Amino acid sequence: MPCAASLHPMPTEAAFFFAGLLFLAAALGYVFARLGQLDDEDAGYGGSPNYIRGLKFLLEEQPDRALEAFSGSGELDEEAIEIHFALGQLFRRRGEMERAIRVHRDLIERPRLRREHRERAQFALAEDHLSAGLFDRAEALLTELRQSPRQGTDALNRLIRLAELTQEWEHAIELQGELERLDHQAAGRGRITHYLCELAEQARRAGNLDQAAEWLEQAAETRPESARVLWLRAEMATAGNDPALAARCYQRLAEHEPSLLVEVLPRFSAACRAGGLEAVFSHFLAGLCERDPAAARAVAFATMLDPSIDDPHAIECLRRFIQVDPVLGTLLGAEGMDHAEGSEGEAFSRIRQALHAMARAGHGYRCLECGYASATLRWQCSGCGAWDSIRPRLRLAFDPEER
């Protein structure tokens, strides 16, 4: 079963410290404002001296005694409830899941707690269970909240994330459909397309190619020009010995998703070579560089990464990249760039081999949403769970960052 930590990014020590300071400041301000001084229990607080003792224990860094006192508190007002939630959230962020669960259970079990607070506490308790890896308990609580006018949308989002982690893709499709009926903006995220592609991938790995093709067709109906749909269709065409179809899919993918050019071009080139369609690849590169001069950088990197790419337009993009690069241009000079027309030249070939090694060493991927770094291309970020957010980083081994 996937690790529960992927549901929430791990906070830093600075975040823990800052959250603790915020909570302590709120607690101190609350106590002093209502009572004047902590030791004066006779000042009264709605008949809840246990709650005041709980705050004192908390400020004295005795959380277990504070929890015992809180559990014995009477009815809470709005401010006290907010401090209760802040305490539970602080414990969860610090990884003290048993304490977080106790805080939220204590709220839920209060008979006179208003429904909106009870549902909020149920959702917070579900978050505690998710963070603790208790998926079954979290799912039960979230399912109960699906119809809540206040927590229903958040509960559905958590249930969808849980279905993703457990790879229950058909259930994820059902939940996402329900979410999109409540929140029309959710339809623009393309999740259902990815879930159908995941089902197609599963069927393909199991050797059920007919079922894989059926799932893929359903995915294409939701988003015909989806990068993942085109990618998977091209891969299946290649496996089925249909290089012409693969080449068409890769060309459409390169046109609709330029950020993936460095990944697509080597595959597009290979499909064209397999199908005797080299002229198609050359014509595409010529038009691409004419329409979008910025794409020349991706073409150059693809040419570095794949030594089998020998199209003249690709070689020219690589040559220009070397010439204008402030580091490479200085190190290599113009000596290695001279070549007889129609051939790369021995010096240029050596330069290309060196750049191939540097490009492979520096090749990686990063999530556009959260910055998560990955060694492989993924369709879902392992850091934040976003779909279709991982993109290649165009850098050489000596580059401190993308230039």
N, C-alpha and C positions, 0 to 999 in steps of 0.2 A: 504494500500500500504506500502511496506517495507520502513524503514527509509533510507534516502539518505546518512546518515552518514556512513553506512556500505560500501559505495563505496570507501571511503578513510579513513585510520586510522587517528584518531585525533592527531595532533601534540602537543607536550608539550609546556609549556611556554618557556623552554630553546630553543626549536626549533624556536619559533617565534622570540625570541630575537636574536638568531644567524643569522636567515635569514634577519632580519632587519639590523643588523650590516653589513652583506655582501652587501646588497643592498646599504646602505648609503656609504660604502667604495667605491663601484663601481661608484656611482653617483658623489661623491666628486672627485675621481680620474679622471673621465671623464671630469668634468667641469673644474678643475684646469689645466688639460693637454691641453684642447682646448682653454681655455680663459685666463688662467693665474690667474684671480681673478673673483669672481662672480659678483661684482658690476660694472664691466666694460662692459656694454652692447654694447658699440661701437665697441668692439673687433669683434663682429659679429659671428653668427653661421648659415651659410647657409641661411640667411634671416629668421631665426626662433627665434626671441627674446621671443616669447610666450613659447617656449620650455625651455629656460633658466629660465624664470620666474617660470615655473612649477617646475623645480628642486629646485629653491630657496624656493618656498612655501612648497615643500615636506620636505626639510631639516629643515624648520621652523615648521614642524608638523602641516601644514595646508593642509591636503589631498584634501579637496573639492575645494579649490582655485587652487591647483596644477592640478586637473583634468580639471577644466575649462580652464586653460592655455594650457594644453596638447591638448585639443580638438581644440584649435585655432592655433596649430602649423602648419607650412608648411610641405614640404617634409622632410622625415627623412632618415638619413643614417643608415648603418648597426648597428653602436654602439647605436644610439638613439632607434632603434627598439628593440634591446636586452634589453635596460633599460625599455622600455615600457612593454615587456613581464615579466621582473622581477618584475615590479610594480604590474601588474595584479596578478601574482602568489603569491606575498606577501599578497595582500588584500584577496585572496581566502583562504590562509592558516590561516589568522587571522579571517576568518568568515565574512569579510566585502564584501558580495557578490554583492551588488549594485555597489560598487566602482570597483570591479573586472570586472563586466559585462560592465561598462562604458568604462574602459580601452580597453578591447578587441573589443568592438563595434566601438570605435573610430578608431582602426587600420583597421578593416574590411571596414569601410566607406571611407577610404582614396583612391581616384580614381587611384592614380599612384603606389599603393602598389603592389609589385611583387606577382605573384601567389603563390609561395611557402610560403611567409609570410602571405598571406591572408588565405591560408588553415590552416596554423599553428594557426592563430588567431581564425579561426572558431572552430578548435579543442579545443583551450583554452576556448572559449566561451561555448562550449558544456560541458566542465568540470565544468564551473561555474554553469550552469543550473543543472547539476547532483548534485552538492554539495548543491544547493538551493532547491532540490526536484522538479524541473521543468522538469520532465521526458519527456513530450511530445516535448518541445522545444529542449531538448538535442537530442532526437531521430531524429528529423528532420535534425538537423545539421550533426549528425553522419552518417545518411543515405546518405546525399549529398556527404560525404567524402569517402564513401565505395570504390569508383573507383579511388581514388587519389593514385598515385604511392608513395607519401611521407607519407600520413596520413592514407591510407586505412587499413593497418593492425591494427594500434592502434584504429581506429574507429570501426573496427569489434570487437575487444576485448571489447571495452566499450559497444557496442550494445549487445554482448553476456552477459556481466555482468548485463545489464539492463533487459534482458529477464529472467535471473535467479532471479533477485529481484522481478519481476512481475509474476514469475512462468509461463511464456509462453514457456513451454518446447519444443513444436514442432517447434516454431520459433527459439528457441535456437539451436535445431538440424540443422536447415537450415543454420543458421549463422555459426555454428561451421564447417559444411561441407565446406562452402565457405572459411573460414579461413584456413582450412587444405589444400585446393587446392593452397593457396598462400604460406603457411608456413608448410612444411611437418613435422617439429618438433612438431607442435601443435597436430598432430595425436596421439602422445605418451602420452598425458595427460589424456586420457580416459574420457573426458567430455561427449561424446555422450552416452557412457554406463550409466553414472549417469543420464542423461536426460531421457533415456528410462526407467530406474528404477524408476525415479520420476513419469513418466506416469503410470507405473505399480502400484505404490503405490496409486496414485489417483484413478485408476480404482478399486483397491481392496477396498479402503475406501468407494467407491460408491456402492459396492456390485456387481460390474461387474467382476466376477472372470475369465470369458473367455477372456475378453479384457485384464485383468491384466496378464494372462498367455501368451497372444500373445505379449504384450510389453516386458515381461520378456524373451521370446524366442529371440526376436530381440536383446535385451541387451546381451544375452549369445552368440549370433553370433559375436558380436563385440569383446567381451572379455570373453571367456568361464570360465576362472579361476578367474574372478574378485571377490574380497572379497564381494562386495555388491550383486552381482548376486547370489553367493552361499548362502549368509545370507538370502536374500529375498526368494529364492527357498526353503530353510529350513523352514522359517516361514510359507510359504504357505502350505508346506507339513504337518507341525504340525497342522495348522488350518483345513486341509483336512483329518485329522486323518490317516496320513501315516507316522508313526514314523520311519519306516525303511529308507524311502527316506530322511527324516529329518536328521537322524543319518549319512547317507552317505554324505550329503551336509556339515554338521558340521565337519565331519572328514576331508574332502577335504579342508575346510576353515582353519581348525587348521594346516594342513600341509602346505598350501600355504601362510598363513599370521600369523606367530607365534606371532607377536606383539598384536594380538587380543585374544590370548589364554585365558586370564583371563575372557573374555566375552563369549567365545565360549564353554569352557569346561562345565560350569553348564548347558547350553542348550543341549550340546552333551550328557551329563550324563542323563538328563531328558528324552531325546528321546530314549536312549538305555533302560532305565528302563521301559518306556511305551511300547516298542516293545519286551521286554524280551531279550535284546541284551547286558546285563551287561558284558559278556565275551568279546565282541567287544571293549567296552570302556576300560576294564582292559588291554587287549592286546595292544591297542593303547598307553596307558600311559606307559606301560613297554617299548615299542619300542621308544617312544618319549624321555624318560629320558636316555635311552641308547645312542641314536643318538645325543642328544643335552642336555648336563648336565645343561646348562644355563636356559633351559626351566623349570627346577625344581622350580625356584622362582615363575614363573607364575602359575604353578600347585599348589604350596603352597597357594598363594593368592586366587586362585579360590576355594580351599578347605576351606579357612577361610570364604569367602563370602557366600558360599553355604553349610549350615550344612547337606544337604541331600547327599552330595558326601561322600561315605563311602568306596570307593575302597581302598584296601591295599596299592597300589602304591601311590595314592594321599595322604593317611595318612602318609606314610613314607616321602614323600617330605615335608610335613608340619613339621614333627618331626625334620628332618634335618635342616630345615629353623630356627627353634627355637634354636637348639643346636649351630649353627654357627653364629647366629646373636649376635653381641657384646653387645647389650642392653638386649635383651630377655634372652640370655644365662646367663648373670650375675644376672638378676632379678629373674629368675625362677629356676636356678640351675638344677641339675640333678634329684632332687626329683620327680618332676612331670613327668619325662620322662620314669620312670620305669613302665613297664606294662607287664602283662601276655601275652604270645603269642596268637594272634588271637583276642585280645580285646584292646580297647584304654586305659582302666583304668579310674577310677573316676577322679583322679587328672588331667590327660591329657584332659579329657572332659571339666573340668572347665577352663583349660587354653585355649582350643579351643573356648569356648564361649566368653571369654574375648577378644581373638584375632578377633573374628567375629565382635564384636562391634567396635574395633579400626580400623579394615579394612574398614568397612562401613563408619565410620566417616572420614577416610582419602581418600576414593575412589573418584577419579575425572578423568578428561581428559584434555589433553593439545594438542594444535596444534603444529605439528613438524615444520611448516613453520614460524609462527609468535609468538608462545608462548601463544596464546589466551587460557584461562582456561574456561572449560565448566563443568557443573554439569552432563550432559548427553552425551552419545555417539551420535555424529552427523556425517553425511557423508560430509557435507560442513562446513568449518570454518566460523563462523559469523564475525570473525575479519578481515581476509584477503581474504576470498572467495575461498580459495584453497579446492579442492576436495580430499577426502580420506586421510586427513592429521591429523585428530583427533585420538589420541591413549590414552589408559588407562595409568594412573600413578600408579605404584605399590608402595604404601606407606601406612604406618599405621598412626593413628591420631597423634602420638607424633613425627613423623619424620619431621624435618625441610624441607627436600626435598627428592627426590628419592635417595635411597642408592644402 
